[in-house]
Amino acid sequence: MGIAIDSVVHQYRPARGRPVLALDRISLDIGDREFLALLGPSGCGKSTLLYLLGGFLPLQDGGISVNGNDVTGPGADRGIVFQHFALFPWKSVLDNVLYGLEKQRLAKDERLRIAQEYIDLVHLTGFEDAFPSQLSGGMKQRVAIARTLAIDPDVLLMDEPFGALDAQTRHIMQEELLSIWRRSPKTVVFVTHDVREAVLLADRVAVMTARPGRIKQIVETRFDRSNLDALSKDAGFLDRVDGIWQLVREEALAAEADASRSIT
């Protein structure tokens, strides 16, 4: 059934200063097991929408449902992966992955089996006893993904998960994510600033306007992803990247102009 977002409005109300309208009547349907990227200029409300989907922020107006169930708070049907890993530094790789499973009333042997399965899936076999401080950025993000996948959510929410990685590691993690998604298909909502990354990974890209965030345009980006290196050089892929970049650029310029007016 997927995700239904209906006329969602969200306003931040700081203790001082004027309220800030972050999202304005956002409506969006995301299909079951679809990979959708959210793209737009800084401050357009991409992460806010993701946190509303995750149930980490209260809905103020409008509605969100996942597989027909209204979102009223966090739930095991939705797992989130953050940009900065959010691992427990005092826990080993194995214990980090076990964390979510410990809340599911499973027998210890079953928890260990599932944790090991996902550690193997993200290619961290042999690092079970390592601590986050001993891991590279890419390895930390693999742990974060394994921890989220281990609880078997219907929906995977990803907030710029590769934004803190170097270019080479980012490319490897993009390939790994697609490989994992093929083996364990889930509905994915992926927030990014990177137009190329969005087109490379997603079935569709939802381009958002400058604040207050609205859906400017939804672009189909379904390509043959069996060879990402070849795809990245494909003329059709490059045309789609350029077209979406123009949409994002328009909104980035609008955001800059609005900021200049506010200063003056």
C-alpha positions in Angstrom: 0.0 0.0 0.0 2.9 2.3 0.5 2.9 5.8 2.0 0.2 8.5 1.7 1.1 12.1 2.6 -2.0 14.3 2.5 -1.8 18.1 2.7 0.9 18.2 5.5 1.7 21.5 7.0 4.5 22.0 9.5 5.5 25.2 11.3 8.4 25.7 13.7 7.6 28.0 16.6 10.8 29.2 18.2 10.8 30.6 21.7 11.9 33.9 20.2 11.3 35.4 16.8 8.6 34.7 14.3 7.2 31.2 13.4 8.8 29.6 10.4 6.6 27.7 7.9 8.7 24.7 6.9 6.2 22.7 4.9 3.1 24.0 3.1 0.4 21.5 2.0 2.7 18.7 1.0 0.8 15.8 -0.7 2.7 12.8 -2.0 2.0 9.1 -2.6 4.9 6.6 -2.5 4.4 3.1 -3.8 5.1 -0.1 -1.9 8.8 -1.0 -2.3 9.4 2.2 -4.3 12.7 4.1 -3.9 11.9 7.8 -3.8 14.4 10.6 -3.4 13.6 13.9 -1.8 15.6 16.7 -3.4 15.7 20.5 -2.9 17.7 23.5 -1.7 18.9 23.7 1.9 16.1 24.6 4.3 13.3 23.4 2.0 12.0 21.0 4.6 13.3 17.6 3.3 14.5 16.4 6.6 11.4 17.8 8.4 9.2 15.7 6.1 11.3 12.7 6.8 11.0 13.1 10.6 7.3 13.5 10.3 7.2 10.2 8.3 9.3 8.7 11.1 6.9 10.0 13.8 9.7 12.0 15.5 7.8 15.3 15.0 4.1 15.7 15.8 1.7 16.3 12.8 0.2 19.8 13.0 -2.1 19.6 10.0 -2.8 17.0 7.3 -2.2 13.3 7.5 0.4 10.6 6.9 -0.3 6.9 6.7 2.0 3.9 6.1 0.3 0.8 4.6 -3.0 2.2 5.6 -2.1 3.0 9.3 -1.9 6.6 10.5 1.5 7.8 11.7 1.1 9.0 15.3 4.6 8.4 16.5 7.7 6.3 15.9 7.1 2.6 15.1 8.9 -0.6 14.1 7.4 -0.4 10.6 9.7 2.6 9.9 13.5 2.6 10.3 15.7 5.6 10.0 19.4 6.0 9.0 21.0 9.4 9.8 23.9 11.1 8.1 26.1 11.0 11.2 25.6 7.3 12.0 24.1 7.7 15.5 25.9 4.7 16.8 26.5 4.0 20.5 30.2 4.5 20.9 30.4 2.2 23.9 28.8 -0.7 22.1 30.5 -3.1 19.7 29.3 -3.6 16.1 27.3 -6.6 17.2 25.8 -4.9 20.2 24.8 -1.8 18.1 23.0 -4.1 15.6 21.4 -6.1 18.5 20.0 -2.9 20.0 16.7 -2.7 18.1 16.2 -6.5 18.3 16.4 -6.4 22.1 13.0 -4.7 22.2 11.3 -7.4 20.1 11.0 -10.2 22.7 13.0 -12.7 20.7 15.1 -15.4 22.1 18.7 -14.6 22.5 19.9 -17.1 20.0 17.4 -15.7 17.4 18.6 -12.1 18.1 22.2 -13.2 17.5 21.3 -15.1 14.3 19.5 -12.1 12.9 22.2 -9.6 13.9 24.9 -11.8 12.3 22.8 -12.1 9.1 22.7 -8.3 8.6 26.3 -7.8 9.7 27.2 -10.3 6.9 24.8 -8.6 4.5 26.7 -5.2 4.8 30.1 -7.0 4.6 31.3 -6.4 8.1 31.9 -10.1 9.0 34.9 -10.2 11.3 34.2 -6.8 12.8 31.6 -7.9 15.3 33.7 -7.0 18.3 35.0 -3.7 16.9 33.9 -0.4 18.4 32.8 2.7 16.3 36.0 4.5 17.0 37.9 1.7 15.3 35.8 2.0 12.1 36.0 4.1 9.0 33.1 6.4 8.0 31.8 3.9 5.5 32.0 1.0 8.0 30.1 3.1 10.6 27.3 3.7 8.1 27.2 0.0 7.2 26.6 -0.7 10.9 23.8 1.9 11.0 22.1 0.4 8.0 22.5 -3.2 9.4 21.0 -2.0 12.7 18.0 -0.5 10.9 17.4 -3.4 8.6 17.7 -6.0 11.4 14.3 -4.9 12.8 12.8 -5.5 9.4 10.9 -2.3 8.9 8.5 -1.9 6.0 9.9 1.6 5.3 13.5 2.7 5.3 14.0 6.5 5.9 17.4 7.8 5.0 18.5 11.3 5.9 21.5 12.2 3.7 23.1 8.9 4.8 26.2 9.3 2.6 26.7 13.1 3.0 29.6 12.8 5.4 31.5 10.3 3.4 34.4 10.9 0.9 33.6 10.5 -2.8 35.0 7.1 -3.2 33.3 5.6 -0.1 30.1 7.3 -1.1 30.2 5.6 -4.5 30.8 2.2 -2.9 27.9 2.7 -0.4 25.5 3.7 -3.2 26.3 0.4 -4.9 25.9 -1.5 -1.6 22.6 0.2 -0.8 21.1 -0.8 -4.2 22.4 -4.3 -3.8 20.8 -4.6 -0.3 17.5 -3.1 -1.6 17.4 -5.7 -4.4 17.9 -8.5 -1.9 15.5 -7.1 0.7 13.1 -4.8 -1.1 11.5 -2.1 1.1 9.9 1.3 0.5 12.8 3.8 0.7 12.6 7.6 1.2 16.0 9.0 0.6 16.9 12.7 1.4 19.9 14.1 -0.4 21.3 17.4 -1.8 23.1 15.5 -4.6 21.1 15.5 -7.8 23.3 12.8 -9.4 22.9 10.6 -6.3 19.1 11.0 -6.4 18.9 10.0 -10.1 21.4 7.2 -9.7 19.5 5.5 -6.9 15.8 6.4 -7.0 12.8 5.3 -9.1 11.4 8.8 -8.8 12.7 12.1 -7.6 10.4 14.6 -5.8 11.9 18.1 -6.2 10.8 20.5 -3.4 10.5 24.3 -3.6 12.4 26.7 -1.5 10.9 27.3 1.9 8.1 26.8 2.6 8.5 23.4 1.1 6.1 22.2 -1.5 6.3 19.6 -4.2 7.6 21.4 -7.3 7.8 18.4 -9.6 8.1 14.6 -9.5 10.4 13.1 -12.1 10.6 9.5 -13.2 14.2 8.2 -12.9 13.9 4.5 -13.6 17.0 3.2 -15.3 18.8 -0.1 -15.7 21.0 -0.1 -12.6 22.8 -3.4 -13.2 26.0 -1.4 -13.9 26.2 2.0 -12.1 29.5 3.0 -13.8 28.0 2.5 -17.2 24.8 4.3 -16.2 26.6 7.3 -14.9 28.0 7.9 -18.5 24.7 7.2 -20.2 23.3 10.2 -22.2 19.8 9.6 -21.0 21.0 9.6 -17.4 23.1 12.8 -17.9 20.1 14.5 -19.5 17.9 13.6 -16.5 20.5 14.9 -14.1 20.8 18.1 -16.0 17.0 18.6 -16.1 16.5 18.0 -12.4 19.5 20.2 -11.6 17.8 23.1 -13.4 14.7 22.6 -11.3 16.7 22.6 -8.1 18.8 25.6 -9.2 15.7 27.7 -9.7 14.6 27.0 -6.2 18.1 27.6 -4.8 18.2 31.0 -6.5 14.7 31.8 -5.1 15.9 30.9 -1.6 19.0 33.2 -2.0 16.8 36.0 -3.2 14.4 35.6 -0.3 17.3 35.6 2.2 18.7 38.8 0.6 15.3 40.5 1.0 15.1 39.4 4.6 18.5 40.9 5.4 17.7 44.2 3.7 
